[in-house]
Amino acid sequence: MTTTLLLARHGQTVWHAENRYAGVSDIDLTDTGRAQAEALGRWAAARPVDAVWTSPLLRAVATAEPACRALGLVPQREPGLRECDFGVVEGRTIAEFETEDPEWAAAYRTDPVAHSFPGAEDPRAAAARGVRALREIAAGHPGGRVLVVAHNTLLRLVLCTLLSIPLPEYRRMLPRLRNAAVSELRVRPDGTAGLMSLNVPCEEDAA
């Protein structure tokens, strides 16, 4: 049976408000991020949702909490959904990195997979673990509807992999997933997937 995964990026954090890379660092939500989490909770409460899974990072768990509270569900944490480790740019902006290594920054913009940041997790490995996690979640909820709260770069890498988009194109094809916006992905029993909607804000529906 096909499983529907409702993929949501976590709410805004301090670093994201400043356009800083937040990968494996455990950064808390801003007041705006908490409001986005509440809006996602209202959105989920108005729809059938059978389970909630999150990245183990604090910002994802906190974003899922209002939905779990509204639905009466206990969130399940999946390590494979954590954000990519961005190496030397953790907590920094790409502009700051560019001032010290303009050639690497230019190469990254051209191909962010072949030229990921120094010390960063290989995007191909991140995509593989993310796809594996989503397929396992889908297999555990056949025919169900599951809210999955994770991260901007990881989800973009996963979507490109599942939709047969070349991985180096992930920044160009999917420039940004909005905080607490929802993308609907349907995963078939064989692990293939189809995208039903992308990056849909929940604020209007949740108001």
C-alpha positions as CSV (number, residue, x, y, z in Angstrom):
1,M,0.0,0.0,0.0
2,T,1.2,3.5,-0.8
3,T,2.2,5.6,2.2
4,T,1.9,9.4,2.3
5,L,4.8,11.2,3.9
6,L,4.1,14.9,4.8
7,L,7.6,16.3,4.8
8,A,8.1,19.5,6.8
9,R,11.2,21.5,7.4
10,H,11.7,22.7,11.0
11,G,10.9,26.2,12.1
12,Q,13.3,29.2,11.9
13,T,16.3,29.2,14.2
14,V,18.6,32.1,15.2
15,W,21.2,30.9,12.7
16,H,18.8,30.6,9.8
17,A,17.4,34.1,10.5
18,E,21.0,35.3,10.0
19,N,21.5,32.9,7.0
20,R,24.1,30.8,8.8
21,Y,24.6,27.1,8.1
22,A,23.1,25.0,10.9
23,G,23.8,21.4,10.2
24,V,24.5,19.0,13.2
25,S,24.7,22.0,15.6
26,D,21.7,21.9,18.0
27,I,20.2,25.4,17.6
28,D,16.9,26.4,19.2
29,L,13.9,28.0,17.4
30,T,13.3,31.7,17.4
31,D,10.0,33.1,18.4
32,T,9.1,33.1,14.7
33,G,10.1,29.5,14.5
34,R,7.9,28.6,17.5
35,A,5.0,30.3,15.8
36,Q,5.6,28.4,12.6
37,A,5.7,25.2,14.7
38,E,2.3,26.1,16.2
39,A,0.9,26.8,12.7
40,L,2.1,23.4,11.5
41,G,0.4,21.8,14.6
42,R,-2.9,23.4,13.7
43,W,-2.4,22.3,10.0
44,A,-1.8,18.7,11.1
45,A,-4.7,18.7,13.6
46,A,-7.1,19.4,10.7
47,R,-5.9,16.4,8.7
48,P,-5.5,12.7,9.1
49,V,-2.1,11.9,10.4
50,D,-1.2,8.5,11.8
51,A,2.3,9.1,13.1
52,V,5.0,11.7,13.5
53,W,8.7,11.1,12.9
54,T,11.5,13.7,13.4
55,S,15.2,14.3,13.1
56,P,16.8,13.9,16.6
57,L,18.0,17.6,16.5
58,L,16.2,19.9,18.9
59,R,14.9,22.3,16.3
60,A,13.0,19.4,14.5
61,V,11.7,17.9,17.7
62,A,10.4,21.3,18.9
63,T,8.8,21.9,15.6
64,A,6.9,18.6,15.7
65,E,5.8,19.1,19.4
66,P,2.6,21.1,18.7
67,A,1.4,18.6,16.1
68,C,2.0,15.7,18.4
69,R,0.2,17.5,21.2
70,A,-2.8,18.3,18.9
71,L,-2.9,14.8,17.5
72,G,-2.2,12.9,20.8
73,L,0.8,11.2,19.2
74,V,4.3,10.4,20.6
75,P,7.0,11.5,18.1
76,Q,9.5,9.0,17.0
77,R,13.1,10.1,16.3
78,E,15.1,8.8,13.4
79,P,18.9,9.5,13.4
80,G,18.9,9.2,9.6
81,L,16.8,12.3,9.3
82,R,19.5,14.6,10.9
83,E,20.8,17.5,8.8
84,C,24.0,17.3,6.9
85,D,27.2,18.2,8.7
86,F,28.5,21.4,6.9
87,G,32.1,21.1,8.1
88,V,33.9,24.4,8.3
89,V,30.9,26.5,7.6
90,E,28.8,25.3,10.6
91,G,27.5,28.5,12.2
92,R,28.9,30.7,9.4
93,T,27.5,32.3,6.2
94,I,28.8,31.4,2.7
95,A,29.8,35.0,2.3
96,E,32.1,34.6,5.3
97,F,33.6,31.4,3.9
98,E,34.0,33.1,0.5
99,T,36.3,35.8,1.9
100,E,38.8,33.2,3.0
101,D,38.5,30.7,0.1
102,P,36.8,32.3,-2.9
103,E,37.8,29.6,-5.3
104,W,36.2,26.8,-3.2
105,A,33.1,28.9,-2.7
106,A,32.8,29.4,-6.5
107,A,33.3,25.6,-7.1
108,Y,30.6,24.9,-4.4
109,R,28.1,27.1,-6.2
110,T,28.9,25.3,-9.5
111,D,28.6,21.8,-8.0
112,P,27.8,21.5,-4.3
113,V,28.2,17.7,-4.4
114,A,31.6,17.4,-6.0
115,H,32.8,20.4,-4.0
116,S,31.0,20.3,-0.7
117,F,32.6,22.4,2.1
118,P,35.8,21.2,3.7
119,G,35.1,18.7,6.5
120,A,31.5,18.4,5.5
121,E,29.5,15.2,5.2
122,D,29.5,13.8,1.6
123,P,26.1,14.9,0.2
124,R,25.7,11.5,-1.6
125,A,26.0,9.7,1.8
126,A,23.5,12.1,3.4
127,A,21.1,11.5,0.5
128,A,21.5,7.7,0.9
129,R,20.8,7.7,4.6
130,G,17.8,10.1,4.2
131,V,16.3,8.0,1.5
132,R,16.8,4.8,3.6
133,A,15.2,6.5,6.6
134,L,12.1,7.6,4.6
135,R,11.7,4.2,3.0
136,E,11.8,2.5,6.4
137,I,9.3,4.9,7.8
138,A,7.0,4.4,4.9
139,A,7.3,0.6,5.2
140,G,6.4,0.8,8.8
141,H,3.2,2.7,8.1
142,P,1.7,1.0,5.0
143,G,-1.2,3.0,3.6
144,G,-0.8,5.6,6.4
145,R,-0.1,9.3,6.5
146,V,3.0,10.3,8.4
147,L,4.3,13.8,9.3
148,V,8.1,13.9,9.0
149,V,10.0,16.9,10.4
150,A,13.5,17.2,9.1
151,H,15.9,19.7,7.4
152,N,16.3,21.9,4.4
153,T,19.4,20.4,2.7
154,L,18.7,16.8,3.7
155,L,15.2,16.9,2.4
156,R,16.3,18.5,-0.9
157,L,18.9,15.8,-1.4
158,V,16.4,13.1,-0.7
159,L,13.8,14.6,-3.0
160,C,16.3,14.8,-5.8
161,T,17.3,11.2,-5.3
162,L,13.8,9.9,-5.2
163,L,12.6,12.0,-8.2
164,S,15.7,11.1,-10.3
165,I,17.0,14.7,-10.4
166,P,20.8,14.8,-10.6
167,L,22.1,15.4,-7.1
168,P,24.4,18.4,-8.1
169,E,21.3,20.2,-9.2
170,Y,19.6,20.2,-5.7
171,R,20.4,23.9,-5.0
172,R,19.2,25.1,-8.4
173,M,16.1,22.9,-8.8
174,L,15.0,23.2,-5.1
175,P,16.4,26.5,-3.9
176,R,14.8,26.4,-0.5
177,L,12.2,24.6,1.5
178,R,10.3,27.1,3.6
179,N,10.3,26.7,7.4
180,A,7.4,24.6,8.5
181,A,6.0,24.3,4.9
182,V,4.8,20.8,3.8
183,S,5.7,18.7,0.8
184,E,3.6,15.6,0.1
185,L,5.4,12.5,-1.0
186,R,3.8,9.2,-1.8
187,V,6.0,6.2,-1.4
188,R,5.1,2.9,-3.0
189,P,5.8,-0.5,-1.5
190,D,8.8,-0.9,-3.9
191,G,10.4,2.3,-2.5
192,T,9.7,4.5,-5.5
193,A,8.0,7.8,-4.9
194,G,5.9,10.5,-6.5
195,L,5.7,14.1,-5.4
196,M,2.1,15.4,-5.0
197,S,2.9,18.9,-3.7
198,L,6.0,20.9,-2.8
199,N,6.8,23.6,-0.2
200,V,3.2,24.5,0.7
201,P,2.9,27.0,3.6
202,C,0.6,25.9,6.3
203,E,-0.1,29.4,7.8
204,E,-3.2,30.2,5.7
205,D,-4.9,26.8,6.3
206,A,-3.9,26.9,10.0
207,A,-5.3,30.3,10.7
